[in-house]
């Protein structure tokens, strides 16, 4: 059974930091790229960051470049999203995703709220 479980969200003040984790099970995680998405209130879902299977290429949305870092540990089947200098506009539910021509896996999401 495939599972993607996100954690690490919460309430943080502007300028603060959080680290999100996404733990995968039930498939060969290390073979696939993983993407973090987010959906803010009243907004469409948007891509935040992507990392290739080996971690040798990473891509970020312009809105988070220089503040967020995506990484992965293929031994632990985990992808991380380190978020620094958080802004109120980063408030959203954050999801991890892994897809191929044969599947499209999503986690349940973790809520991040940036507010004073």
C-alpha positions as CSV (number, residue, x, y, z in Angstrom):
1,X,0.0,0.0,0.0
2,X,1.5,3.3,-1.1
3,X,1.6,6.1,1.5
4,X,2.9,9.6,1.6
5,X,2.7,11.2,5.1
6,X,3.6,14.9,5.6
7,X,4.4,16.4,8.9
8,X,6.1,19.4,10.4
9,X,3.5,22.1,9.8
10,X,2.2,24.5,12.4
11,X,1.8,28.1,13.4
12,X,4.9,30.3,13.1
13,X,5.5,34.0,13.3
14,X,6.7,36.0,10.2
15,X,10.5,35.5,9.8
16,X,10.4,32.1,11.5
17,X,11.3,28.7,10.2
18,X,9.7,25.3,9.8
19,X,10.9,22.0,8.4
20,X,8.4,19.8,6.6
21,X,8.9,16.1,6.1
22,X,7.3,13.7,3.7
23,X,7.8,10.0,4.4
24,X,7.0,7.5,1.6
25,X,6.3,3.8,1.7
26,X,5.0,1.1,-0.5
27,X,7.0,1.9,-3.6
28,X,10.6,2.4,-4.7
29,X,10.8,6.0,-3.6
30,X,14.4,6.4,-4.6
31,X,13.7,6.1,-8.3
32,X,11.4,9.1,-8.6
33,X,11.5,12.9,-8.4
34,X,9.3,14.4,-5.7
35,X,7.6,17.8,-5.7
36,X,6.2,19.9,-2.9
37,X,3.0,21.8,-3.7
38,X,1.0,24.2,-1.6
39,X,-2.5,25.6,-1.7
40,X,-3.3,28.8,0.1
41,X,-6.8,30.0,1.1
42,X,-8.7,30.9,-2.0
43,X,-5.8,30.1,-4.2
44,X,-5.0,27.4,-6.7
45,X,-2.4,24.7,-5.9
46,X,1.1,25.8,-6.9
47,X,4.4,24.1,-7.3
48,X,6.9,25.1,-4.5
49,X,9.9,22.9,-5.1
50,X,11.1,19.8,-6.9
51,X,14.0,17.4,-6.4
52,X,15.1,14.7,-8.7
53,X,15.5,11.1,-7.7
54,X,19.2,11.5,-6.8
55,X,18.9,15.0,-5.6
56,X,21.3,16.4,-8.2
57,X,18.7,18.9,-9.5
58,X,16.4,21.1,-7.6
59,X,13.9,23.7,-8.8
60,X,12.0,26.3,-6.9
61,X,9.1,28.7,-7.4
62,X,10.3,32.3,-7.7
63,X,8.4,33.2,-4.6
64,X,10.4,30.9,-2.4
65,X,13.9,31.0,-4.0
66,X,16.6,31.8,-1.4
67,X,14.2,31.0,1.5
68,X,13.2,27.4,1.0
69,X,15.4,24.3,0.5
70,X,14.3,20.9,-0.6
71,X,16.3,17.8,0.2
72,X,15.9,14.1,0.4
73,X,17.2,11.0,2.2
74,X,16.6,7.9,0.1
75,X,17.6,5.6,2.9
76,X,14.8,7.0,5.1
77,X,12.4,7.4,2.1
78,X,11.9,11.0,3.1
79,X,11.8,14.4,1.4
80,X,12.3,17.6,3.4
81,X,11.3,21.2,2.9
82,X,13.3,23.6,5.0
83,X,11.4,26.9,5.1
84,X,13.1,30.0,6.4
85,X,12.2,33.7,6.6
86,X,8.5,32.7,6.4
87,X,6.0,35.3,5.3
88,X,2.2,35.5,5.8
89,X,1.8,34.7,2.1
90,X,3.4,31.3,2.7
91,X,0.3,30.3,4.6
92,X,-1.1,27.2,2.9
93,X,-1.6,23.5,3.1
94,X,1.6,21.8,1.8
95,X,1.5,18.5,-0.1
96,X,4.2,16.2,-1.4
97,X,3.7,14.5,-4.7
98,X,5.3,11.8,-6.7
99,X,4.2,10.8,-10.2
100,X,5.1,8.8,-13.2
101,X,3.3,7.6,-16.3
102,X,1.8,4.9,-14.2
103,X,0.9,6.6,-10.9
104,X,0.2,10.0,-9.2
105,X,0.7,9.8,-5.4
106,X,-0.3,12.6,-3.0
107,X,0.0,13.0,0.7
108,X,-2.8,14.3,2.9
109,X,-1.1,17.7,3.4
110,X,0.2,19.6,6.4
111,X,-1.0,23.1,7.4
112,X,1.5,25.9,7.6
113,X,0.2,29.2,9.1
114,X,2.4,32.3,9.2
115,X,0.9,34.9,11.5
116,X,1.8,37.2,14.3
